[in-house]
């Protein structure tokens, strides 16, 4: 990258940030949402001593998994293959997309229904599949709203958090023809009714993975809406995609991470659905895909893995607590960052995924107040890593 390109990248971030700060409606949307999320997390973790003990345990679980990462990935692969799961390895986003394209083209697939997956956003899957005539439809309500608006997610847990109820009502009325009502329950029900037929007609269902258990070959999927369960059980083919760091050793390891994830993200003791997937449909079973694929993506993760300090980045469980408490993110929102993962975690993750030369403005977009480290459920020292970068 030339010095001029460096300057342009920095100016792009500065220009987006300046525009976001000047957008009073956007700032009001984010500040209102962040206040609510901060309150819900505080209520969910009312025992500070218990929280700290759980954070220590969660950090140990993730660190243990990373220390054993190569062997755990091999164990996961072996156990999944033994159950008939087709496992694919992708070093780059292009390779991951090519794998999914090949699966779709071999089946003559034209429609993919998607549960929520930030890794699919990371590899820009929807646009890449459209190039070969395969339509990807988001079924997570937040992702569905963002897709209708032709935008990218602005938050890793709540993709449409930058929009208020009035804006969403306008969008759904304009794009889907439903009656305009500023009623969340009505809009949710209408979206579900419209999406239901797409689950039945889709050739392939695609999902992310929150945790993959090496010892049992189990893919765990956390969700609240049921779209994850629908997209992984109704279509004949299920493709799961995950970063290679999402593996843990045992089912016992999942319990503390699940408790930390849901309460840190939304203030819930547990989400409405917790899916545990161990293979495709067998024998007389009435649901589930006929074929299950798992795509394991590297995309810069092994680069982090080889650094004793930056390795801590891979402990992340994608709860977004760091974003919710960040004074920078809450004022400029996710789109200002310009990359898939915004906020504090994005500032230490994106340099490895896209290169520090391209993303050099991100690590400096911090007050170094330390709020992100104080709330991180797995105790990632984000400010220290920002300084390092």
C-alpha positions in Angstrom: 0.0 0.0 0.0 1.4 3.4 -1.0 1.6 6.4 1.5 -1.3 7.9 -0.4 -3.4 4.8 0.0 -2.6 4.8 3.7 -3.9 8.3 3.9 -7.0 7.6 1.9 -7.9 4.6 4.2 -7.5 6.7 7.3 -9.5 9.6 5.8 -12.3 7.2 4.8 -12.6 6.1 8.4 -12.4 9.7 9.7 -15.0 10.8 7.1 -17.4 8.0 8.0 -16.9 8.7 11.8 -17.4 12.4 11.3 -20.6 11.8 9.4 -21.9 9.4 12.0 -21.3 11.8 14.9 -23.2 14.5 13.0 -26.2 12.2 12.4 -28.4 13.0 15.4 -30.9 10.2 14.6 -28.2 7.6 14.4 -26.6 8.7 17.6 -29.9 8.6 19.4 -30.7 5.1 18.1 -27.3 3.8 19.3 -27.3 5.5 22.7 -30.8 4.3 23.5 -29.9 0.7 22.4 -26.6 0.7 24.3 -28.1 2.0 27.5 -30.7 -0.9 27.4 -28.1 -3.5 26.7 -25.8 -2.3 29.5 -28.7 -2.3 31.9 -29.7 -5.9 30.9 -26.2 -7.2 31.3 -25.8 -5.6 34.7 -29.1 -7.2 35.9 -28.0 -10.6 34.5 -24.7 -10.4 36.4 -25.9 -9.1 39.7 -23.4 -11.1 41.8 -20.0 -9.6 41.0 -18.0 -12.2 42.7 -19.8 -15.0 40.8 -19.3 -13.1 37.6 -15.6 -12.8 38.1 -15.3 -16.5 38.9 -17.3 -17.3 35.7 -15.1 -15.0 33.6 -12.0 -16.7 34.9 -13.4 -20.1 34.1 -14.5 -18.9 30.6 -11.1 -17.5 29.9 -9.5 -20.8 31.0 -11.8 -22.9 28.8 -11.0 -20.8 25.8 -7.3 -20.7 26.5 -7.2 -24.5 27.0 -8.9 -25.0 23.7 -6.5 -22.7 21.9 -3.5 -24.4 23.4 -4.8 -27.7 22.0 -6.3 -26.2 18.8 -4.6 -28.4 16.2 -5.4 -31.7 17.9 -8.9 -30.5 18.8 -9.6 -29.6 15.2 -8.4 -33.0 14.0 -10.6 -34.7 16.7 -13.6 -32.7 15.7 -13.0 -33.6 12.0 -12.7 -37.3 12.8 -15.8 -37.4 14.9 -17.9 -35.6 12.4 -16.7 -37.7 9.5 -17.5 -40.8 11.5 -21.1 -39.5 11.5 -21.2 -38.9 7.8 -20.5 -35.1 7.9 -18.5 -33.8 5.0 -15.7 -31.5 6.4 -14.0 -28.9 4.3 -10.9 -26.7 5.1 -10.6 -23.2 3.7 -7.5 -21.1 4.2 -9.0 -18.0 2.5 -12.5 -16.4 2.0 -12.2 -17.2 -1.7 -11.6 -20.9 -0.9 -14.6 -21.0 1.5 -16.9 -19.4 -1.1 -15.6 -21.8 -3.8 -16.5 -24.8 -1.6 -20.0 -23.5 -1.0 -20.4 -22.6 -4.7 -19.3 -26.2 -5.7 -21.8 -27.8 -3.3 -24.6 -25.6 -4.6 -23.7 -26.1 -8.3 -23.4 -29.9 -7.9 -26.9 -30.0 -6.5 -28.3 -27.5 -9.0 -29.3 -25.3 -6.0 -30.7 -21.9 -6.6 -31.9 -20.8 -3.2 -30.0 -20.8 0.1 -31.8 -19.9 3.4 -29.4 -18.5 6.0 -29.5 -18.5 9.7 -27.3 -15.9 11.3 -23.6 -16.2 10.5 -21.0 -13.5 10.8 -18.4 -15.7 9.1 -20.6 -15.7 6.0 -20.5 -11.9 6.2 -16.8 -12.1 6.6 -16.4 -13.9 3.3 -19.1 -11.7 1.6 -21.0 -14.9 0.7 -24.3 -13.4 -0.5 -22.7 -11.3 -3.2 -20.4 -14.1 -4.3 -23.2 -16.6 -4.6 -25.3 -14.2 -6.6 -22.5 -14.2 -9.2 -23.3 -17.8 -10.0 -27.1 -17.4 -9.9 -27.6 -18.6 -6.3 -29.9 -16.4 -4.1 -29.1 -16.2 -0.4 -31.9 -15.1 1.8 -31.3 -14.0 5.4 -33.8 -15.5 7.9 -32.6 -13.9 11.1 -34.9 -10.9 11.6 -32.1 -8.3 12.0 -30.2 -9.7 9.1 -33.4 -9.8 7.0 -34.0 -6.1 7.7 -30.4 -5.2 6.8 -30.6 -7.3 3.6 -33.9 -5.5 2.6 -32.1 -2.2 3.2 -29.1 -3.4 1.1 -26.8 -2.7 4.1 -24.3 -4.7 6.1 -24.8 -5.5 9.8 -23.8 -2.8 12.2 -23.5 -5.0 15.2 -22.5 -8.7 15.5 -25.4 -9.8 17.6 -28.1 -7.3 16.6 -27.4 -6.4 12.9 -30.1 -3.8 12.6 -29.5 -2.0 15.9 -28.8 1.2 14.0 -32.5 1.5 13.0 -35.4 2.5 15.2 -38.9 1.1 15.0 -40.2 3.8 12.7 -37.4 3.2 10.2 -38.0 -0.5 10.2 -41.8 0.0 9.8 -41.1 2.1 6.7 -38.7 -0.4 5.3 -40.9 -3.4 5.7 -43.9 -1.5 4.2 -41.9 -0.4 1.2 -40.1 -3.6 0.5 -42.6 -6.3 1.4 -46.0 -4.5 1.2 -47.2 -5.2 4.7 -49.3 -2.6 6.5 -47.1 0.1 8.1 -47.3 -0.4 11.9 -44.8 0.6 14.5 -45.4 -2.5 16.4 -42.5 -4.9 16.9 -44.7 -8.0 17.5 -46.7 -7.3 14.3 -43.6 -6.8 12.1 -41.9 -9.9 13.5 -44.9 -12.0 12.8 -45.3 -10.7 9.3 -41.6 -11.3 8.6 -41.9 -14.9 9.9 -45.0 -15.5 7.7 -43.1 -14.3 4.6 -40.0 -16.3 5.4 -41.8 -19.6 6.3 -42.3 -20.6 2.6 -38.7 -19.8 1.9 -37.6 -22.4 4.4 -39.7 -25.0 2.7 -38.5 -24.1 -0.8 -34.8 -23.6 -0.1 -32.3 -26.1 -1.6 -29.7 -25.5 1.1 -29.8 -24.1 4.6 -26.7 -22.4 5.9 -25.7 -21.5 9.5 -22.9 -20.3 11.6 -21.5 -22.2 14.6 -21.2 -20.8 18.1 -19.2 -23.7 19.6 -17.9 -26.9 18.1 -17.2 -29.7 20.6 -14.2 -31.9 19.6 -14.9 -34.9 21.8 -18.4 -35.4 20.7 -18.4 -33.9 17.2 -21.3 -31.5 18.1 -22.1 -28.2 16.5 -23.8 -25.8 18.9 -26.0 -22.9 17.6 -27.4 -20.2 19.9 -30.4 -18.3 18.8 -33.7 -16.7 19.9 -36.0 -16.8 16.8 -36.0 -20.4 15.6 -34.7 -19.5 12.2 -31.5 -21.3 13.0 -33.4 -24.5 13.7 -35.5 -24.2 10.6 -32.6 -23.5 8.3 -30.6 -26.5 9.7 -33.5 -29.0 9.7 -35.9 -28.3 6.8 -33.7 -28.0 3.6 -32.2 -31.3 2.3 -28.6 -29.9 2.7 -27.1 -28.0 5.6 -23.8 -26.1 5.3 -22.3 -24.9 8.6 -19.4 -22.5 8.5 -17.1 -21.4 11.3 -13.8 -19.9 12.1 -11.3 -22.6 13.3 -11.0 -20.9 16.7 -14.6 -21.8 17.7 -13.7 -25.4 18.8 -13.8 -26.4 22.5 -12.7 -29.7 24.0 -15.8 -31.1 25.8 -19.5 -30.5 26.3 -18.7 -29.5 29.9 -16.7 -26.6 28.4 -19.8 -25.3 26.6 -21.8 -24.6 29.8 -19.8 -21.7 31.2 -19.3 -20.2 27.8 -23.1 -20.4 27.0 -23.9 -18.7 30.3 -21.4 -15.9 29.6 -22.4 -15.5 26.0 -26.2 -15.1 26.5 -26.0 -12.9 29.6 -23.2 -10.7 28.1 -25.0 -10.3 24.7 -28.7 -9.8 25.6 -29.0 -10.2 29.4 -30.7 -13.6 29.0 -30.0 -16.5 31.3 -30.3 -18.7 28.1 -31.6 -18.0 24.6 -34.9 -19.4 23.4 -33.1 -22.0 21.3 -29.9 -23.9 21.8 -29.3 -26.3 19.0 -26.9 -29.2 19.2 -26.2 -30.7 15.8 -24.3 -34.0 15.6 -25.0 -35.2 12.0 -27.5 -35.5 9.2 -30.9 -37.3 9.2 -30.7 -41.0 10.1 -33.0 -43.9 9.5 -36.6 -43.1 10.5 -35.9 -39.6 11.7 -38.5 -37.1 10.4 -36.4 -34.0 10.2 -32.9 -32.8 9.6 -30.9 -32.6 6.3 -29.9 -35.5 4.2 -26.4 -34.1 3.9 -24.4 -32.0 6.3 -21.3 -30.0 5.4 -18.9 -28.1 7.8 -16.6 -25.4 6.3 -13.7 -24.5 8.6 -12.2 -21.1 7.8 -8.7 -19.9 8.6 -8.5 -16.3 7.1 -5.7 -15.0 9.2 -6.5 -16.9 12.3 -3.3 -19.1 12.2 -1.3 -15.9 11.9 -2.8 -14.7 15.3 -2.3 -18.2 16.7 1.4 -18.0 16.2 1.8 -14.9 18.3 1.8 -15.5 22.1 0.1 -12.1 22.7 -2.2 -11.7 19.8 -3.4 -15.2 20.3 -5.8 -13.8 23.0 -7.9 -12.3 20.2 -9.1 -15.8 19.3 -10.7 -16.3 22.8 -13.6 -14.1 21.6 -17.1 -15.7 21.8 -18.8 -12.9 19.8 -21.0 -11.6 22.6 -20.5 -7.9 21.6 -20.3 -6.7 25.2 -17.2 -4.8 24.3 -19.2 -2.9 21.6 -22.1 -2.2 23.9 -19.9 -0.5 26.5 -17.5 1.3 24.1 -17.8 5.1 24.1 -16.5 5.2 20.5 -18.8 2.5 19.0 -21.9 3.9 20.8 -21.3 7.3 19.1 -20.3 6.3 15.6 -22.1 2.9 15.2 -20.8 -0.2 13.3 -20.8 1.1 9.7 -18.3 3.8 10.4 -15.6 1.2 10.9 -16.1 -0.1 7.3 -15.4 -3.7 8.1 -17.3 -6.9 9.0 -16.5 -6.8 12.7 -16.8 -3.3 14.2 -16.1 -2.0 17.7 -13.3 -3.0 20.0 -13.1 -6.7 18.9 -13.1 -5.6 15.3 -10.2 -3.2 15.9 -8.0 -6.2 17.1 -9.5 -8.8 14.7 -9.8 -7.1 11.4 -6.0 -6.2 11.1 -5.4 -10.0 10.9 -8.2 -10.7 8.5 -7.6 -7.8 6.1 -4.1 -6.7 6.9 -2.8 -3.9 9.2 -1.8 -1.8 6.2 -5.4 -1.6 5.1 -7.0 -1.4 8.6 -4.3 0.8 10.3 -6.8 3.4 11.3 -8.9 1.0 13.4 -6.5 0.4 16.4 -6.2 4.1 16.9 -10.0 4.6 17.1 -10.0 4.1 20.9 -10.0 6.1 24.0 -8.2 3.3 25.8 -10.7 3.7 28.6 -10.6 -0.1 29.3 -14.4 -0.6 29.4 -14.1 -3.4 26.8 -11.6 -5.4 28.9 -13.7 -4.9 32.0 -16.8 -6.5 30.5 -15.2 -9.1 28.2 -16.6 -12.4 29.5 -13.4 -14.3 28.5 -11.0 -11.5 29.8 -9.4 -10.5 26.5 -7.0 -7.6 27.2 -8.3 -5.6 24.3 -6.6 -2.3 25.2 -3.2 -4.0 25.5 -3.7 -5.5 22.0 -4.8 -2.2 20.6 -1.5 -0.6 21.8 0.5 -3.5 20.4 -1.2 -3.1 17.0 
